[in-house]
Amino acid sequence: MTRAALMVAIVAGLSSPVLAADRLTDRDVKGLITRIEQGRDKFDDELDGKLKDSVLRQPTGEVNVKDVLNDFQKSIDRVEERLNPEYAASAEVATLLRRASGIDAFFRQQPPGTKGESEWNRLASDLKVLAVAYGADFPLSADATVRRIGDGELVTAVSQVAATSDQLKKSLDNDLKKDPAVSKEARQAAIAESEQLTKDAKALRDRVKDAKPSSAEASKLLAQASKVQGFVASHQVPASAAAWKATAGHVQVVATAYGTPWPR
């Protein structure tokens, strides 16, 4: 197989994942939660006292609007307490968004121009951003999945991509040496693709560790992973296929963290 033919095999039928927007870092999410808390306070201050004392009918029963607002505040406090680099607080954010969705449904039933409407609209826009960061939408649907890959989990996954792709390079070298149809040049080209994946993973890891925007690095990694996957799938390389399976699992975590489908 010539090098040109090898490269055609690698890229044939593959598209490069392009990320629409960067992910929010843990620091970004914390800042967003602070903004939501401030927005909640402004909304509470503007809301008419009679409306606060009204009853909100929920599937679980009737509750006072004031109690709902207090529970919403508790949910915000809980997220602030639990969110850290090793825990993305997905369950806590889900509770926050569900309680906020109940308030949103109630408030949308009020007449236009109700006191606090502008404050709620501002707050709802921040809640939408939070929901998107956790792979959902706001208002939250009953069956929505709320899940975010935190910075610590992402760094671990990317580090594993770097480590397992380095092992993959060795497996490819051994597998392709056994195939007389693969020239030395073609084998070296395949190994170079795996080496590039390792480099891309390390570059992304460093950006995430430093809490810097990293969508371009993630897009580059996912595109390179698609190339390597295409080569492994189109050749008889049993040891490399097993090594790639481990790498692919970690790549999938990266794709999930950036909200992009992979493989494409």
C-alpha positions in Angstrom: 0.0 0.0 0.0 1.4 3.4 -1.0 1.4 6.3 1.4 -1.1 8.1 -0.7 -3.4 5.1 -0.6 -3.0 4.9 3.1 -3.9 8.5 3.7 -7.0 8.1 1.5 -8.1 5.1 3.7 -7.6 7.1 6.8 -9.7 10.1 5.9 -12.3 8.5 3.6 -15.8 9.0 4.9 -14.7 10.9 7.9 -15.7 14.5 8.9 -14.0 16.7 11.4 -16.2 17.5 14.4 -16.6 21.2 14.7 -17.7 22.5 18.1 -20.3 25.3 18.1 -19.2 26.8 21.4 -16.7 26.3 24.2 -17.7 24.4 27.3 -18.0 26.3 30.6 -15.2 25.6 33.0 -15.8 24.9 36.7 -14.9 28.6 37.3 -17.4 29.7 34.7 -20.1 27.6 36.2 -19.4 29.0 39.7 -19.6 32.5 38.3 -22.9 31.6 36.6 -24.4 30.2 39.9 -23.4 33.4 41.6 -25.2 35.4 39.0 -28.3 33.2 39.3 -28.3 33.7 43.0 -28.2 37.5 42.6 -30.9 37.3 39.9 -33.1 35.2 42.3 -32.7 37.9 45.0 -33.6 40.7 42.6 -36.7 38.7 41.4 -37.7 38.0 45.0 -37.4 41.7 45.9 -39.6 42.8 43.0 -42.3 40.2 43.3 -45.6 41.5 44.7 -46.2 40.3 48.3 -49.6 39.0 47.5 -48.2 36.9 44.8 -45.6 35.5 47.2 -48.4 34.4 49.5 -50.3 32.7 46.7 -50.5 29.0 46.3 -48.6 27.1 43.6 -50.2 23.8 42.5 -47.6 21.1 41.8 -47.9 17.4 41.0 -46.9 16.7 44.6 -49.5 19.0 46.1 -50.1 22.7 46.9 -47.3 24.9 48.3 -46.9 28.5 49.1 -44.9 30.5 46.4 -42.7 32.0 49.2 -41.7 28.4 50.2 -40.9 27.6 46.6 -38.6 30.6 46.4 -36.9 29.5 49.6 -36.4 26.0 48.3 -35.0 27.5 45.1 -32.4 29.4 47.2 -31.5 26.2 49.1 -30.9 24.5 45.7 -28.5 27.3 44.7 -26.7 27.0 48.0 -26.4 23.3 47.6 -24.8 23.6 44.2 -22.3 26.2 45.5 -21.4 23.8 48.3 -21.0 20.7 46.2 -19.4 21.9 43.0 -15.7 21.2 42.8 -13.1 20.0 40.2 -13.8 16.4 41.1 -17.6 16.7 41.2 -19.7 18.5 38.7 -22.8 18.6 41.0 -25.1 17.3 38.2 -27.7 16.0 40.6 -27.8 19.2 42.5 -28.1 21.3 39.3 -30.9 19.0 38.2 -32.8 19.8 41.4 -32.1 23.5 41.0 -33.4 23.5 37.4 -36.5 21.5 38.2 -37.5 23.9 41.0 -36.8 26.9 38.8 -38.9 25.3 36.0 -41.8 25.1 38.4 -41.5 28.8 39.2 -41.2 29.6 35.5 -44.4 27.7 34.7 -46.2 29.5 37.5 -44.9 32.9 36.6 -45.8 32.5 32.9 -49.4 32.1 33.9 -49.5 35.6 35.4 -50.7 38.6 33.5 -48.2 40.5 31.3 -46.5 43.2 33.2 -46.6 41.5 36.5 -44.0 42.9 38.9 -40.8 40.9 38.7 -41.4 39.8 35.1 -38.3 41.6 33.8 -36.2 40.2 36.6 -37.4 36.7 36.0 -36.7 37.0 32.2 -33.2 38.0 33.0 -32.8 35.1 35.5 -34.3 32.6 33.1 -31.7 33.5 30.5 -29.0 32.5 32.9 -30.8 29.4 33.8 -30.9 28.5 30.1 -27.1 28.9 30.0 -26.7 26.6 33.0 -29.0 24.0 31.5 -27.1 23.9 28.3 -23.8 23.5 30.2 -25.4 20.4 31.7 -26.7 19.0 28.4 -30.3 20.0 29.0 -32.6 22.9 28.3 -34.7 25.3 30.4 -37.5 25.0 31.3 -36.5 21.4 32.1 -38.6 18.6 30.7 -39.8 15.8 33.0 -37.5 13.2 31.4 -34.4 15.5 30.9 -30.9 14.1 31.6 -28.8 16.7 33.5 -25.1 15.8 33.2 -21.9 17.7 32.9 -18.3 16.5 32.7 -16.4 18.6 35.2 -12.8 19.8 34.8 -11.3 17.1 36.9 -13.1 14.3 35.1 -12.2 15.8 31.7 -8.5 16.1 32.6 -8.5 12.5 33.6 -10.2 11.4 30.4 -7.8 13.4 28.2 -4.8 12.1 30.1 -6.0 8.6 29.5 -6.3 9.4 25.7 -2.7 10.5 25.8 -1.6 7.3 27.6 -3.6 4.8 25.7 -2.9 6.3 22.3 0.8 6.0 23.1 0.2 2.3 23.7 -1.7 2.2 20.5 1.3 3.5 18.6 3.3 0.5 19.8 0.6 -1.9 18.9 0.3 -0.5 15.4 4.0 -0.8 14.9 3.9 -4.5 15.8 0.7 -5.3 13.9 1.7 -3.6 10.7 5.2 -5.2 10.7 3.4 -8.5 10.4 1.5 -7.4 7.3 3.7 -7.7 4.2 1.2 -5.6 2.2 2.0 -2.6 4.4 5.2 -0.8 3.4 7.6 0.7 5.9 6.5 4.2 4.8 2.8 3.4 5.3 3.5 1.9 8.7 5.4 5.0 9.8 2.6 7.2 8.5 0.0 5.3 10.6 2.2 5.5 13.7 2.6 9.3 13.1 -1.2 9.6 13.2 -1.3 7.9 16.6 1.6 10.1 17.9 -0.4 13.2 16.8 -3.4 12.0 18.8 -1.1 11.8 21.9 0.1 15.4 21.2 -3.4 16.7 20.7 -4.5 15.1 24.0 -1.7 16.7 25.9 -2.4 20.1 24.4 -6.1 19.8 25.4 -5.2 18.6 28.9 -3.0 21.6 29.5 -5.7 24.1 28.3 -8.3 22.5 30.6 -6.0 22.4 33.6 -5.4 26.1 33.1 -9.1 26.8 32.8 -8.6 28.3 29.3 -11.0 28.2 26.4 -10.3 24.8 24.7 -12.9 24.1 22.0 -10.4 24.4 19.2 -8.1 21.9 20.9 -11.0 19.5 21.6 -12.1 19.7 18.0 -8.6 18.9 16.8 -8.4 15.9 19.1 -11.7 14.5 18.0 -10.8 15.0 14.3 -7.5 13.2 14.9 -9.3 10.4 16.8 -11.6 9.9 13.9 -8.6 9.5 11.6 -7.0 6.9 13.8 -10.3 5.0 14.3 -10.8 4.9 10.5 -7.4 3.4 10.0 -7.8 0.8 12.7 -11.3 -0.2 11.4 -10.0 -0.7 7.8 -7.0 -2.9 8.6 -6.4 -6.3 10.2 -4.7 -5.1 13.4 -6.2 -7.2 16.2 -3.9 -5.9 19.0 -4.3 -2.4 17.9 -8.1 -2.8 17.7 -8.1 -3.8 21.4 -5.9 -0.9 22.3 -8.0 1.5 20.3 -11.2 0.3 22.1 -9.7 1.7 25.4 -8.8 4.9 23.8 -12.1 5.4 22.1 -13.9 5.2 25.5 -11.9 8.1 26.8 -12.4 10.1 23.6 -16.1 9.7 24.0 -16.0 11.4 27.4 -14.2 14.3 25.7 -16.9 14.5 23.1 -19.6 14.5 25.7 -17.8 17.2 27.7 -18.0 19.5 24.6 -21.5 18.5 23.6 -20.6 17.1 20.2 -21.5 13.7 18.7 -18.6 11.3 18.2 -17.8 9.4 16.1 -19.5 11.3 13.2 
